């Protein structure tokens, strides 16, 4: 999905972009949950700013929905898999240890979540965090900041 907006502020390689919310378009947007001001006529999105846009610039940005959806499936699928594998490992280990299966299943579930969460943290930490944000593709009109 492509949209236009006005850069409100910048910080490092990220920018806050103000967009007009059209009720029909916002309902179908895959990153609606990331937009600040969902129930208002304007919303603010945090976007990746590779073109070094400045406050006041009108920009065109793109939400890479296919990549975003794949990364979300990876995120939630990994957490679910880690918790189920941990719970299964806890149950199997209860057969060989003198602890109750329910206690070790809960411990395994928590350990699986912690291990999956740690792996995902390192996966998304630097290079892959950019896939979770919309990206500025073009500066349509320079603002007052640029002269």
C-alpha positions as a Python dict, from the first residue, in 0.01 Angstrom:
ca = {
    (1, 'X'): (0, 0, 0),
    (2, 'X'): (132, 345, -90),
    (3, 'X'): (30, 671, 74),
    (4, 'X'): (144, 1031, 113),
    (5, 'X'): (207, 1225, 430),
    (6, 'X'): (385, 1514, 595),
    (7, 'X'): (702, 1459, 796),
    (8, 'X'): (647, 1594, 1148),
    (9, 'X'): (976, 1497, 1310),
    (10, 'X'): (1287, 1287, 1250),
    (11, 'X'): (1521, 1093, 1473),
    (12, 'X'): (1821, 904, 1332),
    (13, 'X'): (1692, 692, 1041),
    (14, 'X'): (1324, 710, 1145),
    (15, 'X'): (1058, 977, 1090),
    (16, 'X'): (712, 1056, 1222),
    (17, 'X'): (477, 1106, 926),
    (18, 'X'): (130, 1255, 961),
    (19, 'X'): (-126, 1098, 727),
    (20, 'X'): (-491, 1166, 663),
    (21, 'X'): (-708, 875, 769),
    (22, 'X'): (-977, 783, 523),
    (23, 'X'): (-1208, 546, 705),
    (24, 'X'): (-1239, 304, 409),
    (25, 'X'): (-864, 285, 349),
    (26, 'X'): (-773, 263, 717),
    (27, 'X'): (-1001, -35, 774),
    (28, 'X'): (-808, -239, 514),
    (29, 'X'): (-458, -128, 615),
    (30, 'X'): (-236, -408, 748),
    (31, 'X'): (-44, -174, 980),
    (32, 'X'): (-350, -1, 1126),
    (33, 'X'): (-240, -108, 1474),
    (34, 'X'): (84, 92, 1438),
    (35, 'X'): (-93, 417, 1350),
    (36, 'X'): (-133, 671, 1629),
    (37, 'X'): (-474, 837, 1604),
    (38, 'X'): (-673, 549, 1457),
    (39, 'X'): (-1009, 705, 1537),
    (40, 'X'): (-922, 1058, 1424),
    (41, 'X'): (-903, 1229, 1085),
    (42, 'X'): (-520, 1227, 1102),
    (43, 'X'): (-278, 962, 1216),
    (44, 'X'): (95, 952, 1281),
    (45, 'X'): (311, 664, 1163),
    (46, 'X'): (672, 588, 1244),
    (47, 'X'): (846, 518, 913),
    (48, 'X'): (1194, 424, 801),
    (49, 'X'): (1363, 732, 648),
    (50, 'X'): (1635, 621, 401),
    (51, 'X'): (1603, 943, 193),
    (52, 'X'): (1676, 1167, 494),
    (53, 'X'): (1350, 1362, 470),
    (54, 'X'): (1317, 1661, 704),
    (55, 'X'): (1020, 1802, 900),
    (56, 'X'): (783, 1981, 663),
    (57, 'X'): (861, 1759, 364),
    (58, 'X'): (570, 1594, 187),
    (59, 'X'): (667, 1233, 124),
    (60, 'X'): (537, 921, -41),
    (61, 'X'): (581, 607, 165),
    (62, 'X'): (508, 243, 110),
    (63, 'X'): (396, -24, 348),
    (64, 'X'): (567, -341, 223),
    (65, 'X'): (272, -560, 313),
    (66, 'X'): (407, -888, 180),
    (67, 'X'): (733, -864, 374),
    (68, 'X'): (551, -725, 679),
    (69, 'X'): (305, -1015, 679),
    (70, 'X'): (584, -1271, 641),
    (71, 'X'): (776, -1122, 934),
    (72, 'X'): (461, -1120, 1151),
    (73, 'X'): (396, -1485, 1067),
    (74, 'X'): (758, -1561, 1157),
    (75, 'X'): (723, -1370, 1484),
    (76, 'X'): (401, -1527, 1607),
    (77, 'X'): (474, -1869, 1457),
    (78, 'X'): (809, -1885, 1636),
    (79, 'X'): (655, -1788, 1969),
    (80, 'X'): (380, -2046, 1928),
    (81, 'X'): (623, -2319, 1819),
    (82, 'X'): (864, -2240, 2101),
    (83, 'X'): (592, -2254, 2363),
    (84, 'X'): (445, -2581, 2230),
    (85, 'X'): (785, -2748, 2197),
    (86, 'X'): (880, -2632, 2546),
    (87, 'X'): (555, -2759, 2690),
    (88, 'X'): (602, -3094, 2512),
    (89, 'X'): (961, -3122, 2636),
    (90, 'X'): (844, -3046, 2989),
    (91, 'X'): (580, -3316, 2972),
    (92, 'X'): (823, -3575, 2833),
    (93, 'X'): (1082, -3488, 3098),
    (94, 'X'): (817, -3541, 3369),
    (95, 'X'): (806, -3909, 3269),
    (96, 'X'): (1171, -3946, 3373),
    (97, 'X'): (1173, -3709, 3670),
    (98, 'X'): (975, -3720, 3991),
    (99, 'X'): (790, -3391, 3926),
    (100, 'X'): (431, -3354, 3816),
    (101, 'X'): (370, -3328, 3443),
    (102, 'X'): (167, -3008, 3484),
    (103, 'X'): (448, -2828, 3667),
    (104, 'X'): (717, -2929, 3418),
    (105, 'X'): (488, -2851, 3125),
    (106, 'X'): (443, -2493, 3252),
    (107, 'X'): (816, -2459, 3316),
    (108, 'X'): (888, -2594, 2965),
    (109, 'X'): (632, -2353, 2816),
    (110, 'X'): (799, -2057, 2984),
    (111, 'X'): (1148, -2169, 2884),
    (112, 'X'): (1032, -2224, 2525),
    (113, 'X'): (882, -1873, 2515),
    (114, 'X'): (1199, -1722, 2660),
    (115, 'X'): (1424, -1904, 2412),
    (116, 'X'): (1202, -1818, 2112),
    (117, 'X'): (1173, -1456, 2228),
    (118, 'X'): (1549, -1426, 2268),
    (119, 'X'): (1610, -1569, 1921),
    (120, 'X'): (1352, -1333, 1769),
    (121, 'X'): (1502, -1037, 1954),
    (122, 'X'): (1840, -1099, 1792),
    (123, 'X'): (1679, -1172, 1454),
    (124, 'X'): (1487, -843, 1444),
    (125, 'X'): (1739, -635, 1637),
    (126, 'X'): (1920, -452, 1358),
    (127, 'X'): (1887, -558, 999),
    (128, 'X'): (1535, -699, 1011),
    (129, 'X'): (1370, -422, 1215),
    (130, 'X'): (1333, -221, 896),
    (131, 'X'): (1085, -475, 760),
    (132, 'X'): (840, -386, 1036),
    (133, 'X'): (806, -20, 938),
    (134, 'X'): (671, 157, 631),
    (135, 'X'): (949, 306, 414),
    (136, 'X'): (973, 655, 260),
    (137, 'X'): (1012, 602, -116),
    (138, 'X'): (1002, 960, -250),
    (139, 'X'): (1011, 1322, -132),
    (140, 'X'): (726, 1487, -322),
    (141, 'X'): (772, 1843, -202),
    (142, 'X'): (1049, 1993, 8),
    (143, 'X'): (935, 2178, 317),
    (144, 'X'): (1045, 2512, 461),
    (145, 'X'): (1337, 2344, 641),
    (146, 'X'): (1509, 2273, 307),
    (147, 'X'): (1474, 2622, 168),
}
